[in-house]
Amino acid sequence: MIYTLHWVYFIIMAAGAVYFYVLSRNPQGVPRYEYVIAIFIPCWSGAAYLSIALGQGFLESNERVIYFARYLDWVVTTPLLLLALALTAMFYKKEKDKALIGSLIGADMFMILTGLIADFSTGAQKYIWYSLGVLALLIILYIIWYPLRNIAKSSDKQLGKHYTHTALYLTAFWFTYPTVWLLGPSGLGLTQDGVEVLAFIILPIFSKVGFSILDLGGLRKLGLQKDKSRTVQM
């Protein structure tokens, strides 16, 4: 059953990548790098989960199964998701705030890697690493909801609305990840391995492919509006 779920995930990610490629053929005013990011996210995530489907992306430690392929997925795809969100906030900015983007990605990689260490840890050490990861998440949320949101709102009213919707969507799912981890076998052990596996199949589908559909859909509308305004001015 576990293998089957990961095969299904792989197929859905492949379909998502193809869908974003099709959209990129008619970018509608959205920079092509936005599509490249959207395509690469499900490609890498699908490949990482494929390793689990093939019986490779996990190992047993301390009488638990540790799915290290998840972290190989997250350490690449979650920075790209945050990059996509930051670029959405800076959609109308010619000069991107590289320091802000770098801080966002650095905090995210810190969060993922401390989670990996926590998964291999036991006792109090586990919760020390988990807490450090949660602290990094709070820093990420601060950057998302304060400086980035201000950039979006100050650029354009419609962009501000779109950014707020996408940021809220991503935030809701990112709060769920550490909750599932804490309640599952990796943390307190209140839920069974099968529940955690299912959760980490469903959540990435919505937080990766779902997010990109929402984000690109809004940007494509804004891009069309920008092109129309240029046409009127000409």
Sequence and secondary structure as in RCSB ss.txt:
>XXXX:A:sequence
MIYTLHWVYFIIMAAGAVYFYVLSRNPQGVPRYEYVIAIFIPCWSGAAYLSIALGQGFLESNERVIYFARYLDWV
VTTPLLLLALALTAMFYKKEKDKALIGSLIGADMFMILTGLIADFSTGAQKYIWYSLGVLALLIILYIIWYPLRN
IAKSSDKQLGKHYTHTALYLTAFWFTYPTVWLLGPSGLGLTQDGVEVLAFIILPIFSKVGFSILDLGGLRKLGLQ
KDKSRTVQM
>XXXX:A:secstr
 HHHHHHHHHHHHHHHHHHHHHHHTS TT  HHHHHHHHHHHHHHHHHHHHHHTT S EEETTEEE HHHHHHHH
HHHHHHHHHHHHHHTTT SS  HHHHHHHHHHHHHHHHHHHHHHH  HHHHHHHHHHHHHHHHHHHHHIIIIIHH
HHHHH HHHHHHHHHHHHHHHHHHHHHHHHHHHSTTTT  S HHHHHHHHHHHHIIIIIIHHHHHHHHHHHHHHH
HHHHHHHH 
